[in-house]
Amino acid sequence: MSYNAKNFSVMAYANGFTLWNYSTEDDLTAVKGSGYFNEIAPFARKGDMILANTSVESTLAPAILSVVSVEDGAVSVSALAPAA
């Protein structure tokens, strides 16, 4: 699968920081992969965090992701906490 904007929303915003929520059937490896979140480039900033619930239809794998860069329409994320 791929990024689904319907499952991505703002949880909190303050002082240029956004906490996002995202839920998907995709596994955590895919969600952390190159280009997965490129669609959010106009809205995301370096340092934003994404609470991600991945693999929701199989073995749930939650993770806290950090936006590490947003450059030329490319968004890169990194996991701050491993999946449970």
C-alpha positions in Angstrom: 0.0 0.0 0.0 1.0 3.6 0.2 0.4 6.8 2.3 -3.3 7.5 2.8 -4.1 11.1 3.6 -7.5 10.1 5.2 -5.6 8.4 8.0 -3.2 11.3 8.8 -4.3 14.1 11.1 -3.0 16.8 13.5 -3.2 16.0 17.2 -1.5 19.1 18.5 0.2 22.2 17.2 2.2 24.8 19.1 5.2 27.1 18.4 5.9 25.7 14.9 5.8 22.0 16.1 3.1 19.6 15.0 2.2 16.2 16.6 0.6 14.1 13.9 -1.4 10.8 14.1 -1.2 8.2 11.4 -2.9 4.8 11.1 -2.2 2.3 8.3 -2.3 -1.4 7.3 1.3 -0.9 6.0 4.1 -2.3 8.1 6.5 -0.1 10.0 9.4 -0.8 7.5 7.3 0.6 4.7 6.2 3.6 6.7 9.8 4.5 7.6 10.9 4.0 4.0 12.1 6.6 1.6 9.4 8.8 0.1 6.5 7.3 2.1 5.5 10.7 3.6 6.4 12.9 0.7 2.8 14.0 0.2 3.0 15.8 3.6 6.0 17.9 2.6 4.0 21.2 2.3 2.8 20.8 5.9 5.6 19.0 7.8 8.7 20.5 9.5 11.9 19.0 10.7 11.3 18.0 14.3 7.6 17.2 14.0 6.5 13.9 15.5 4.2 11.3 14.1 2.4 8.8 16.3 2.1 5.9 13.9 -0.1 2.8 14.3 1.2 0.4 11.6 0.0 -3.1 10.6 -3.4 -2.4 12.1 -5.0 -5.3 10.4 -2.4 -7.8 11.5 0.1 -7.5 14.3 -0.2 -3.9 15.5 3.2 -2.2 15.5 3.0 1.3 17.0 5.9 3.7 16.8 6.9 7.3 17.4 8.5 8.8 14.3 10.4 12.1 14.0 10.5 14.1 10.8 14.3 14.4 10.3 14.2 16.4 7.1 11.9 18.0 4.5 13.9 19.0 1.4 12.7 19.6 -2.1 9.4 17.8 -1.5 11.1 14.8 0.1 10.2 13.9 3.7 12.4 11.6 5.8 11.4 10.1 9.1 13.2 8.1 11.8 11.8 5.9 14.6 12.3 7.3 18.1 10.8 4.3 19.8 10.7 0.7 18.5 7.5 -1.1 17.8 6.2 -3.0 20.8 
